[in-house]
């Protein structure tokens, strides 16, 4: 998978978090390694299907970072990964994928988005099962870490 | 969401596990309740997109049940939720959704499947974020429990 598929998701995540939560994440190095797994306490996942490509996107947050985003977006600090937190993570997943979709459409890659699914559980891992390469990109800030993964294969 | 969308996934799961692992699961009562969450140790998720519908499907297994399916399919008993186990769960997710897709196509409902994502982590929960109703169906056998969830909304 080309790096041109990663940048739209990367810039869309930064844009969503700056706009919605006035939070600046620092992107780390993208990784292609197959044996790395994304680990997080709450993750949003979404499937994508297009004429040329199909795949999946995930964004995983440390619990502390998800709570800080909630505090900044809604002015309240949750004490657990409750329905409001999973709603927010589902919404972020939709917004990031929607933003990337618009950028990729300009490059001639169209896809439709399925609906998001949110997973919660301490330090769960996510594995994208796909014949294409898996791109992983970590992000950090003072409140914790986030990781996005993008995986596309030929439809 | 109509129960007609659930039965194809239900019968497809039973069929896949009987065929691949000679394992008979006993279906429990389908549930529509919004506040129930599926809990499992390893789950497969997949997005679906069609002209009339979009949504998501998940199947969650207790670790003990996933290990027994591995033992029956591949003749080996894993000691952890390793890559072979997540590969198997991803493959089951693909096969169950593919089987349901063929049945639903006969009823005039077409959709394309994204690629599966597998989540592992003790007793994680899955929440489908979707405007449609969520159908949940538990299954039991002597080795543990499985739960499927199906969620569709108008595209």
Boltz contact constraints between the chains, C-beta under 6 A:
constraints:
  - contact:
      token1: [A, 45]
      token2: [B, 45]
      max_distance: 6.0
  - contact:
      token1: [A, 45]
      token2: [B, 117]
      max_distance: 6.0
  - contact:
      token1: [A, 47]
      token2: [B, 47]
      max_distance: 6.0
  - contact:
      token1: [A, 47]
      token2: [B, 114]
      max_distance: 6.0
  - contact:
      token1: [A, 48]
      token2: [B, 114]
      max_distance: 6.0
  - contact:
      token1: [A, 49]
      token2: [B, 49]
      max_distance: 6.0
  - contact:
      token1: [A, 49]
      token2: [B, 112]
      max_distance: 6.0
  - contact:
      token1: [A, 49]
      token2: [B, 114]
      max_distance: 6.0
  - contact:
      token1: [A, 54]
      token2: [B, 114]
      max_distance: 6.0
  - contact:
      token1: [A, 54]
      token2: [B, 115]
      max_distance: 6.0
  - contact:
      token1: [A, 55]
      token2: [B, 115]
      max_distance: 6.0
  - contact:
      token1: [A, 56]
      token2: [B, 114]
      max_distance: 6.0
  - contact:
      token1: [A, 56]
      token2: [B, 115]
      max_distance: 6.0
  - contact:
      token1: [A, 56]
      token2: [B, 117]
      max_distance: 6.0
  - contact:
      token1: [A, 86]
      token2: [B, 127]
      max_distance: 6.0
  - contact:
      token1: [A, 90]
      token2: [B, 129]
      max_distance: 6.0
  - contact:
      token1: [A, 112]
      token2: [B, 49]
      max_distance: 6.0
  - contact:
      token1: [A, 114]
      token2: [B, 47]
      max_distance: 6.0
  - contact:
      token1: [A, 114]
      token2: [B, 48]
      max_distance: 6.0
  - contact:
      token1: [A, 114]
      token2: [B, 49]
      max_distance: 6.0
  - contact:
      token1: [A, 114]
      token2: [B, 54]
      max_distance: 6.0
  - contact:
      token1: [A, 114]
      token2: [B, 56]
      max_distance: 6.0
  - contact:
      token1: [A, 114]
      token2: [B, 114]
      max_distance: 6.0
  - contact:
      token1: [A, 115]
      token2: [B, 54]
      max_distance: 6.0
  - contact:
      token1: [A, 115]
      token2: [B, 55]
      max_distance: 6.0
  - contact:
      token1: [A, 115]
      token2: [B, 56]
      max_distance: 6.0
  - contact:
      token1: [A, 115]
      token2: [B, 130]
      max_distance: 6.0
  - contact:
      token1: [A, 116]
      token2: [B, 129]
      max_distance: 6.0
  - contact:
      token1: [A, 117]
      token2: [B, 45]
      max_distance: 6.0
  - contact:
      token1: [A, 117]
      token2: [B, 56]
      max_distance: 6.0
  - contact:
      token1: [A, 117]
      token2: [B, 128]
      max_distance: 6.0
  - contact:
      token1: [A, 118]
      token2: [B, 127]
      max_distance: 6.0
  - contact:
      token1: [A, 119]
      token2: [B, 119]
      max_distance: 6.0
  - contact:
      token1: [A, 119]
      token2: [B, 124]
      max_distance: 6.0
  - contact:
      token1: [A, 119]
      token2: [B, 126]
      max_distance: 6.0
  - contact:
      token1: [A, 120]
      token2: [B, 125]
      max_distance: 6.0
  - contact:
      token1: [A, 121]
      token2: [B, 121]
      max_distance: 6.0
  - contact:
      token1: [A, 121]
      token2: [B, 124]
      max_distance: 6.0
  - contact:
      token1: [A, 124]
      token2: [B, 119]
      max_distance: 6.0
  - contact:
      token1: [A, 124]
      token2: [B, 121]
      max_distance: 6.0
  - contact:
      token1: [A, 124]
      token2: [B, 124]
      max_distance: 6.0
  - contact:
      token1: [A, 125]
      token2: [B, 120]
      max_distance: 6.0
  - contact:
      token1: [A, 126]
      token2: [B, 119]
      max_distance: 6.0
  - contact:
      token1: [A, 127]
      token2: [B, 86]
      max_distance: 6.0
  - contact:
      token1: [A, 127]
      token2: [B, 118]
      max_distance: 6.0
  - contact:
      token1: [A, 128]
      token2: [B, 117]
      max_distance: 6.0
  - contact:
      token1: [A, 129]
      token2: [B, 90]
      max_distance: 6.0
  - contact:
      token1: [A, 129]
      token2: [B, 116]
      max_distance: 6.0
  - contact:
      token1: [A, 129]
      token2: [B, 118]
      max_distance: 6.0
  - contact:
      token1: [A, 130]
      token2: [B, 115]
      max_distance: 6.0
